Amino acid sequence: MRNTVPQCAGFGPVNAIRKGSKLAVFGALLVIVSMFAFVVGFIALFQGHINTLRINNKKSAAALLTMALLIFVAGVTILPHNESDTTSTAAEAQPTTNTATLSATSRTTSDSTTAIAPPTPSNVVRGILSQIAYWQQTFTPATSNECATEGENQLNSEDAWRLQGAVLACAQDPIAPISNAWNGEIVDADLYFSPHQDSAAALAAAAALLPPDIQQIGAFDGANSSTSPNPSGSCYTFVYHSDAAAAAVRQSQPTWSDPDKVSITLYTGNTTASDGSDSNYVPTDIHLAVVGIGGETRGADGAVHC
């Protein structure tokens, strides 16, 4: 938006035009009068007198010619000379633009443009389904003892890192014999939040490890199976579709079912594969987010399990 300075009353474009018109008329009248005076003066100069106007000598005629010349010069001066004068008058009557504001706006636009990071390609992996080298180069190393302190089992504490916001990520070693079928890729991780976070913050931290092209296709209340020591335990699972994940999964495991699905399951407490969630899910109190390949976990009864 242009920043304009308002004009005082009487100096707008319309008034400027009206003012110029009046001056032009006055100038034209002066020119006409001067031409008449010239004619009379010349006649008197050559004849020596004009009785009607009481010009009876050459001295009076010369004075009349001088006065006519002055009137002519005044009239010509008042008349507009060319188109540039009219343009200048109209331009002066226009609101002025605050160039400092425009300069600041341009500078802000330039700064904001340079501050924007280049977009991340949507067909890449950035954590889940990445080689362990990616994790080692991207995140700060942590220890298995830190994972154990949060309640993680030994198997899932073989590798550990600190993510952004001091989130602790614990995972199986992808090159160990039990998991080397994935060619050195980390396919799931457990994220611990201390202090606990709300579901939005936990979800954002976990989603940052998934490909940028994820699209949510489901969300489910999860519950422990009837055989769990804590049948009242619960969780919440978000399921996503990702073409990038599908391509990466098929490259390592061509026969894997639902290769396009990845998921995040949130817990207020901890979880184990055999017992499920050890507490009820509270959206404002998240301690653990399990993120990895695959969709929701369903039991033989078709219910979503923790």
N, C-alpha and C positions, 0 to 999 in steps of 0.2 A: 504494500500500500504506500502511495506517495504521501510524504509529509508536506503540507502546503501552508503558507503563511497568508492569512486572509487580508484582503485589501480594505483600506479605510473607505468610508462612504464618500461617493463622488468621484472615485478614481478607478472605477471598474471599466471594462472594455467598452460598454455602451456610452458611458459619459465621456470617455476619451474620444470616441468617434464624433459625438455631438460637439465636443469642444473643438476638434479639428475642423469640422464643417463650418462653424461660425467664423473661425479665423480665416478660412479660405474665402468666404464671402466678403469679409472686410478687406482682405488683401486685393481681391478683384476690383472692389470699388475704388480703392486707392490708385490702382493702375489706370482705371478709366479716367479718374479725375486728373491724374498726372498727364495722360495723353491729351486731354482737352486743354490743359494749361500749356503744354508744349506748343500745340497748334496756335493758340492765342499769342503766346510769347514770340513765336517766329514771325507771325504776321506783323505784330507791333514792332519787332526788331527791324524788319525790312521797310515798313511803311512809315515808321517813326512815331505813330500814335494810333490808338483806337479809342475814339471818343466815348463809345458806349461803356467801356470798362474803365474810363478815366486814365488810360495809359497814354501819356502825351510826350514821352521821350524814350530814348534807347536805354537809359539807365533803369527805368521802371520795367522795360521789357526783359532786360537781363536778369533782374531780380525775380521776375515771374518764371523765367526759364530755370533758374537755380532752385526755386521752390518746387517746380514741377519735377525736376530731377530727384530731389529728396523724397517727394511723395512716391515717385516710381520705384525708387530703391526700397522704400519701406514696404510697398505693396508686394514687390517680387519676393522680398525676404519672408513675408508672412505666408505667401502661397506655398503649399507642399511641393517640393521639387521633384521627387521621384518615388518609386514604389517602396524603396528601402525605408523612407521616413515613415510611411504608413505601417509597414511591417514592424518597425522598431517601436512605434507607439502602441500597437496591439500587443507586442511581446512584453513591453513594460507593464501593461495592464494585467497580464496573466499572473496567477498565483505563482510564487517562487517555490522551487523544490529544495528541500533540505538535503544538500549533498552529503552532509555528515551522516545523516540517517541512512542514506543509500549505501554509503561506504561501509558503515557498520554492518548493515544487512548483508552486503556482499562478503564481508570478512567472516561473519558468522556462518554463512552458507558454505564458504570454502573450508572453514575449520571443521564443521560438522561432517563435510564430505570426506575429509582426510581422516577423521576419527573413526569412520565406519570400517570395520574389518571386512576383508573379502569373504563372501559367502562360502560356507562349507558345502562341498559337493554332496548330493543326496545319496550317491551310490557307494559311500565309504562306510567302513566300520570304525568305531572309535572307542573300543573297550571290549565289550562283549563280541566274540568272534575275531578279536585281534590277537596277533602273536604276543607272547609274553614280553618280547623286546619292546613293544609299544608301551606297555605298562611301565617297564623299567625306565624308559626314556621320558615318559610323560608325568609320572606321579612320584611322590616322595616315598622311599622305602619305609615300611613299618616292620614289626616283629610278630611272630606267631604268639608270643606271650601276650601282646596287646589284644589279639583276637580271643585268646583263651579267657582273658579278664572280662570280656564282654559276654562270654558264654558260648563261644564257638567251639566246635569239636576239633580234635587234632587233625583229622583228614582235611577239613576245609580251612586249615590255618597254615598250610604249607607255604603259601605266598601271601604277603600283606603289603598294603600301601596306604598312604594318606591322600585322599582326594581333596578337591577344593572345599574349604569350609571345615577342614580337619575331620572329614568323614573317613572312617576306617573301613577299608575294603579287604575282605579275606576271601581266598580262593584256593582250590586245589592246584597243585603244581601241574601245568598242562603237559609237561614232558616226562612225568612219572609214568611207570608202566600201567597204572590203572586208568590213566586218562590220555595216553599218547595217541589214541585213535583220532584225535582232533588236530593232529599235525602241529602241535605247539600252540593252539588257540585256546584262550580262556573262554569257556562257553557259559559260565554262570559265576556270580559273586554274591557274597553277603555283605551288605553295607550296614554299619552300626553308627548310631547317632547318640553322642553323649556331649551335652545334654540332649534329651529326647526332643524331637521336632514334630510339627504338625504334618498331616498327610501331604499337603501341597509342597512343602519344602523337601520332604523325603522323596516324593515322586519326581521332583525336578532333578535331584541329585542322581537318582537311579536312571532316569531317562537320558541323562547326559552321557551315559555309557552305551546307549543304543544308537543305531544308525539314524541320521537326521530325517530319513523319509518315513519314520514310523507313523502309523495312523491307528488310533484306538478303534477296536472292533468289539470290545466287550469289557464288562466290569462285573465282578461277582463277589457276593458275600460267601466267605469260606468258613467251614466248620470242621472240627476234628471228627474222625471216624468214630463209630460206636465202640471200637476196641481200644481207643486211646485211654490212658490213665486219667486224662482230663477232658472228658467228652464235651464240656462247656466251652473249651477254648475256641477262638475264632480268629479270622484274618480277613484281608480284602485283596482281591487279585484284579489287576488291569492287564488286558491282553491287547496286543498290537499286531498289525500287519506291516511287513517290511520287505520290499523287493531286494534291498541290499543284503539283508539277513538271509533271504532265500538263496541268493547267488552264492554267498559264502558257505552256507550249510551244505548245499549240493556239491560244492567243490571238495569238501572233506568227507561228506557222507551222502552219496547220491541217492540212497534209498530211505533217507530219514523222512518220516511222515510230518506233514505240516511244516515244511522248512521255512515258510514265510512268517511263522508266528514267534513272537518274543513276549515276555511277560514280566510284570513286577508285582510281587506280593508283599504287603505291608503287615507288620506285627507290632503290637504294643510291648510284648515281651520277647521271648526267644522261641525257637522251634527246633524240632528234630524230625528226621525222616520217619521214625517209628512212632513217635508220640504226638506229632503235630504241634500246635500252638500251646504254650504253657499259660496263656492268659486270654482274657477277652479283648477283642479289638476296640480301641478307642481312637478315633481319627485325629484327635488333638494331642496324642501321646504316642509317638512312633519311635521305637527303639531299633527296629530291624527292617531292612528292605532286601528281599531276595530278588535279584534280577538275572535273567538268562534266557536261553532259547526255549522254545516250546510254549504251549498255551496253558490254560488252567488245568489243574490236577483233579480228575474226577474218579470217584470210587465206583465199585460194582453197582451201587445203588443209583448212580448217575449224579449224585450230589458233588458239589465242588468242595474239595478237602484242603486242609492246611498242611 
